[in-house]
Amino acid sequence: MAKTTLNFIWRFPVAALIIVSCLSVAATASPTHGAEAVNGIAAIVNEKVITYSEVRDVVGPRERLLRAQYTGDELVKKITELRKAALQDLIDRQLILQAFEKEKFQIPEHFVDERVDEVIKENFGGDRNAFIKTMEAQKFTMTKFKEIERDKMIVQAMRSKNVKSNLIIPPAKIDEYYRQHREQFASKAQIKLRMIMIPGHKDSGGGAGQEAMAQEIRAKLITGADFDKMAQMYSEDSTRDLGGDWGWIDDKTLSKPLSDVAFSLHQGEISNVLDLSGNYYILKVEGRQGGEVKPLKDVRNDIEMKLRQEQAHELQEHWLASLRAKAYIKTF
């Protein structure tokens, strides 16, 4: 079996067996990280215990981001969801490690040593002493670091083992995906826009006079008045001195009501007077670009790769589901 195991591992190049990591990631898994929190059992996977501290170690950096972004009930909800997902990942990880052990596979030690050398080269400029001192400062041993890297390699190798490398995507499925997701293959639509904005001044007459002014300005524009000069004379937005020129914009630049109107105009067309939030707007589209959909022949390979990845993910999830079904799992 040892020989079979070695052949299995050798089928995957070293790079394919490695998940991107650095010492900071390893340090997050340190038993001392988050030691101030009360520990307890989060789950049991067959005979393996997963503790709450292990879950907190995984989610720590992301929890800090959530605490900076949310408060109250929304924060509690986000953290609960994060910890639940992290616990499921830890459960699945343990199932994979146990499946590896059950199959009596092995990771050659020199693979792990090569991974350590890569970490030192990528994150410490090849300075092994700096790497060791950093680990010591984090109260982290080389043995523990190698164990974490070995587990990562096992998980990646086992996931790869259970997905065929030559997944076939039928051409008809690629064609169907292209038809249903054509917007994904369109270049970003942009327009060259000019705008005149007349504030309503509702505190002095209800804005009726301002609306009448806007209508008069539009009438002059329709009959040939220069938009640039009219904007400099009457507009009160930030582009007044530029003749109302907003340059090339996409559909996210303006508020949705203005954007919807602007992108519905043909090149050279002037909008009706728009009454939005008590202000009056006149828009003119001077140019359009983008929005063209790439032909299928140019994106077929990209679609095929995406569908391969989706199929591989489905196969991995099916495999994990089979591991879960055969295991004793209890969460607390």
Phi, psi and omega per residue, in radians:
M1 nan -0.609 -3.123
A2 -1.039 -0.680 3.138
K3 -1.144 -0.766 3.096
T4 -1.043 -0.733 3.130
T5 -1.029 -0.818 -3.115
L6 -1.085 -0.741 3.108
N7 -1.077 -0.683 3.138
F8 -1.054 -0.826 -3.110
I9 -1.162 -0.681 -3.090
W10 -1.159 -0.331 3.141
R11 -1.173 -0.267 -3.138
F12 -1.918 2.148 3.097
P13 -1.063 2.727 -3.082
V14 -0.951 -0.773 -3.092
A15 -1.055 -0.603 -3.098
A16 -1.303 -0.334 -3.101
L17 -1.557 -0.093 -2.963
I18 -1.887 2.256 2.988
I19 -1.618 2.443 -3.112
V20 -1.037 2.236 3.118
S21 -2.676 2.923 3.050
C22 -2.578 3.101 -3.049
L23 -1.106 -0.569 -3.134
S24 -1.095 -0.605 3.101
V25 -1.163 -0.760 3.126
A26 -1.093 -0.675 -3.107
A27 -1.119 -0.537 3.129
T28 -1.079 -0.503 -3.117
A29 -1.535 0.062 -3.126
S30 -1.071 2.420 3.136
P31 -1.059 -0.400 -3.106
T32 -1.475 -0.257 -3.122
H33 -1.223 2.228 3.134
G34 1.256 0.478 -3.051
A35 -1.209 -0.274 -3.103
E36 -1.274 -0.317 -3.099
A37 -1.461 2.592 3.104
V38 -1.218 2.338 -3.104
N39 -1.674 2.959 3.119
G40 3.120 3.101 -3.121
I41 -1.519 2.137 3.104
A42 -1.619 -0.614 -3.132
A43 -2.819 2.746 2.995
I44 -2.131 2.218 3.130
V45 -2.057 1.825 -2.953
N46 0.967 -1.956 3.131
E47 -1.852 0.107 -3.107
K48 -1.641 2.304 3.122
V49 -1.685 2.324 3.002
I50 -1.936 2.178 -3.056
T51 -1.672 2.840 3.085
Y52 -1.112 -0.581 -3.137
S53 -1.143 -0.599 3.075
E54 -1.103 -0.703 3.109
V55 -1.128 -0.799 -3.128
R56 -1.116 -0.623 3.115
D57 -1.075 -0.677 -3.130
V58 -1.212 -0.740 -2.994
V59 -1.638 -0.088 -3.044
G60 -0.801 -1.016 -3.110
P61 -1.052 -0.696 -3.125
R62 -1.250 -0.576 3.080
E63 -1.118 -0.681 3.130
R64 -1.084 -0.666 3.086
L65 -1.139 -0.745 3.138
L66 -1.090 -0.691 -3.122
R67 -1.161 -0.433 3.096
A68 -1.449 -0.292 -3.056
Q69 -1.846 -0.473 -3.022
Y70 -2.282 2.818 3.068
T71 -2.452 2.946 3.005
G72 1.069 -2.514 -3.076
D73 -1.082 -0.596 -3.141
E74 -1.141 -0.677 3.100
L75 -1.135 -0.790 3.126
V76 -1.027 -0.759 3.141
K77 -1.091 -0.803 -3.110
K78 -1.115 -0.751 -3.127
I79 -1.185 -0.683 3.103
T80 -1.066 -0.785 3.124
E81 -1.110 -0.731 -3.136
L82 -1.094 -0.804 -3.114
R83 -1.185 -0.630 3.107
K84 -1.103 -0.784 3.127
A85 -1.136 -0.691 -3.141
A86 -1.137 -0.712 3.118
L87 -1.101 -0.730 3.113
Q88 -1.101 -0.680 3.093
D89 -1.094 -0.726 3.127
L90 -1.156 -0.663 3.094
I91 -1.101 -0.850 3.134
D92 -1.074 -0.700 3.129
R93 -1.062 -0.762 -3.139
Q94 -1.155 -0.657 3.085
L95 -1.084 -0.696 3.138
I96 -1.168 -0.763 3.123
L97 -1.092 -0.693 3.126
Q98 -1.192 -0.637 3.092
A99 -1.131 -0.670 3.107
F100 -1.072 -0.806 -3.126
E101 -1.147 -0.696 -3.129
K102 -1.091 -0.652 3.137
E103 -1.349 -0.109 3.140
K104 1.070 0.596 3.021
F105 -1.358 2.911 3.125
Q106 -2.477 2.605 2.986
I107 -1.816 2.026 3.107
P108 -0.968 2.399 -3.058
E109 -1.041 -0.578 -3.092
H110 -1.209 -0.407 3.033
F111 -1.080 -0.763 -3.133
V112 -1.161 -0.739 3.120
D113 -1.062 -0.713 3.120
E114 -1.123 -0.630 3.110
R115 -1.157 -0.724 3.096
V116 -1.062 -0.749 3.115
D117 -1.072 -0.667 3.117
E118 -1.129 -0.751 3.113
V119 -1.050 -0.781 -3.139
I120 -1.096 -0.745 -3.128
K121 -1.170 -0.772 -3.047
E122 -1.313 -0.607 -2.997
N123 -1.940 -0.242 -3.127
F124 -2.267 0.292 3.104
G125 1.055 0.439 3.137
G126 1.478 0.054 -3.100
D127 -1.517 1.728 -3.104
R128 -1.147 -0.615 -3.141
N129 -1.103 -0.709 3.113
A130 -1.122 -0.673 3.113
F131 -1.089 -0.836 -3.110
I132 -1.126 -0.739 3.139
K133 -1.117 -0.654 3.106
T134 -1.142 -0.723 3.106
M135 -1.107 -0.736 -3.133
E136 -1.111 -0.698 3.118
A137 -1.116 -0.539 3.117
Q138 -1.544 0.086 -3.095
K139 0.966 0.863 -3.065
F140 -2.186 2.321 -3.102
T141 -1.670 2.754 3.069
M142 -1.101 -0.643 3.132
T143 -1.067 -0.774 3.139
K144 -1.153 -0.723 3.141
F145 -1.087 -0.770 3.114
K146 -1.111 -0.645 3.124
E147 -1.092 -0.736 3.127
I148 -1.131 -0.774 -3.138
E149 -1.152 -0.665 3.112
R150 -1.100 -0.759 3.121
D151 -1.086 -0.692 3.097
K152 -1.065 -0.774 -3.136
M153 -1.122 -0.682 3.119
I154 -1.106 -0.835 -3.116
V155 -1.046 -0.788 -3.130
Q156 -1.146 -0.729 -3.131
A157 -1.135 -0.739 -3.133
M158 -1.181 -0.671 3.078
R159 -1.095 -0.757 3.140
S160 -1.142 -0.661 -3.126
K161 -1.036 -0.579 -3.049
N162 -1.669 0.271 3.027
V163 -2.272 2.188 3.124
K164 -1.118 2.447 -3.141
S165 -1.371 -0.258 -3.086
N166 -2.035 0.869 3.112
L167 -1.073 2.321 -3.103
I168 -1.786 2.184 3.077
I169 -1.857 2.020 -3.129
P170 -1.042 2.430 3.116
P171 -0.945 -0.636 -3.123
A172 -1.096 -0.583 3.136
K173 -1.224 -0.624 3.083
I174 -1.149 -0.773 3.125
D175 -1.062 -0.735 -3.126
E176 -1.123 -0.738 3.128
Y177 -1.082 -0.724 -3.137
Y178 -1.090 -0.760 -3.133
R179 -1.118 -0.654 -3.066
Q180 -1.470 -0.248 -3.081
H181 -2.298 0.675 -3.082
R182 -1.022 -0.561 -3.108
E183 -1.092 -0.445 3.125
Q184 -1.176 -0.383 -3.040
F185 -1.881 0.270 3.101
A186 -1.687 2.432 3.053
S187 -1.217 2.717 -3.069
K188 -1.119 2.135 3.123
A189 -1.306 2.388 3.101
Q190 -2.374 2.684 3.032
I191 -2.255 2.650 3.016
K192 -1.696 2.012 -2.924
L193 -2.042 2.473 2.884
R194 -2.069 2.567 -3.087
M195 -2.483 2.480 2.955
I196 -2.051 2.263 3.126
M197 -2.124 2.155 3.102
I198 -1.950 1.966 -3.132
P199 -1.171 2.574 -3.033
G200 -1.279 -0.513 -3.078
H201 0.864 0.901 -3.070
K202 -1.129 -0.297 3.134
D203 -1.340 -0.062 -3.118
S204 -2.435 1.204 3.046
G205 1.953 0.124 3.046
G206 1.301 0.043 3.048
G207 1.502 -0.038 -3.105
A208 -1.073 -0.704 -3.141
G209 -1.156 -0.635 3.140
Q210 -1.204 -0.673 3.102
E211 -1.124 -0.720 3.117
A212 -1.082 -0.684 3.101
M213 -1.094 -0.773 -3.131
A214 -1.072 -0.716 3.121
Q215 -1.126 -0.663 3.127
E216 -1.174 -0.707 3.118
I217 -1.089 -0.772 3.138
R218 -1.078 -0.722 3.139
A219 -1.042 -0.685 3.122
K220 -1.180 -0.671 3.134
L221 -1.142 -0.725 -3.137
I222 -1.084 -0.567 -3.115
T223 -1.612 0.200 2.980
G224 1.990 0.006 3.121
A225 -1.103 2.611 -3.098
D226 -1.324 2.121 -3.095
F227 -1.080 -0.703 3.141
D228 -0.975 -0.894 -3.085
K229 -1.214 -0.669 3.138
M230 -1.136 -0.652 3.108
A231 -1.141 -0.737 3.136
Q232 -1.135 -0.534 -3.122
M233 -1.412 -0.690 -2.930
Y234 -2.077 -0.465 -3.033
S235 -1.230 2.606 3.137
E236 -2.224 0.532 3.031
D237 -1.785 -3.110 -3.000
S238 -1.194 -0.243 -3.104
T239 -1.746 0.223 -3.085
R240 -0.936 -0.859 -3.097
D241 -1.167 -0.290 3.102
L242 -1.668 0.208 -3.118
G243 1.255 0.493 3.138
G244 1.312 0.271 -3.051
D245 -1.425 2.009 3.087
W246 -1.661 -0.045 -3.123
G247 1.210 -2.726 3.139
W248 -1.488 2.181 -3.129
I249 -2.242 2.767 3.016
D250 -1.828 -3.073 -3.015
D251 -1.353 0.071 3.103
K252 -1.862 -0.062 -3.044
T253 -1.249 -0.786 -3.104
L254 -1.692 2.962 2.993
S255 -1.076 2.709 -3.042
K256 -0.999 -0.792 3.137
P257 -1.018 -0.733 3.118
L258 -1.220 -0.742 -3.118
S259 -1.091 -0.734 -3.131
D260 -1.041 -0.743 3.124
V261 -1.206 -0.820 -3.085
A262 -1.006 -0.781 -3.076
F263 -1.388 -0.106 3.052
S264 -1.581 -0.177 -3.100
L265 -1.416 2.557 3.012
H266 -1.422 2.811 3.113
Q267 -1.040 2.265 -3.134
G268 1.539 -0.152 -3.077
E269 -1.432 2.531 3.088
I270 -1.908 2.345 -3.089
S271 -1.309 2.901 2.889
N272 -1.190 2.968 3.043
V273 -1.243 2.191 -3.108
L274 -1.808 2.209 3.097
D275 -1.761 1.829 -3.116
L276 -2.256 2.107 3.121
S277 0.944 0.596 3.078
G278 1.478 -0.038 3.070
N279 -1.891 2.810 -3.057
Y280 -2.090 2.276 -3.046
Y281 -2.146 2.499 2.989
I282 -2.236 2.203 -3.079
L283 -2.021 2.584 3.030
K284 -2.412 2.266 3.095
V285 -1.703 2.081 -3.104
E286 -1.736 -0.210 3.132
G287 -2.941 2.751 3.099
R288 -2.374 2.507 3.061
Q289 -2.648 2.767 -3.126
G290 1.341 -2.988 3.139
G291 1.522 -0.095 -3.138
E292 -1.338 2.444 3.137
V293 -1.574 2.247 3.109
K294 -1.143 2.476 3.106
P295 -1.177 2.704 -3.091
L296 -0.973 -0.669 -3.084
K297 -1.075 -0.463 -3.114
D298 -1.463 -0.310 -3.065
V299 -2.108 0.047 -3.087
R300 -0.999 -0.776 -3.117
N301 -1.117 -0.679 3.123
D302 -1.133 -0.740 3.128
I303 -1.116 -0.764 -3.123
E304 -1.065 -0.721 3.133
M305 -1.122 -0.745 3.138
K306 -1.092 -0.781 -3.135
L307 -1.174 -0.592 3.050
R308 -1.077 -0.768 -3.131
Q309 -1.117 -0.722 3.119
E310 -1.122 -0.732 3.141
Q311 -1.163 -0.697 3.106
A312 -1.093 -0.707 3.124
H313 -1.115 -0.725 3.118
E314 -1.090 -0.724 3.126
L315 -1.127 -0.725 3.128
Q316 -1.136 -0.715 3.118
E317 -1.132 -0.658 3.098
H318 -1.114 -0.734 3.119
W319 -1.122 -0.775 3.122
L320 -1.105 -0.669 3.118
A321 -1.077 -0.647 3.117
S322 -1.191 -0.630 3.084
L323 -1.154 -0.734 3.139
R324 -1.103 -0.700 -3.079
A325 -1.123 -0.510 -3.085
K326 -1.662 -0.020 -3.046
A327 -1.866 2.769 2.971
Y328 -1.618 2.002 -3.135
I329 -2.241 2.204 3.074
K330 -2.328 2.214 3.107
T331 -1.881 2.698 -3.070
F332 -2.127 nan nan
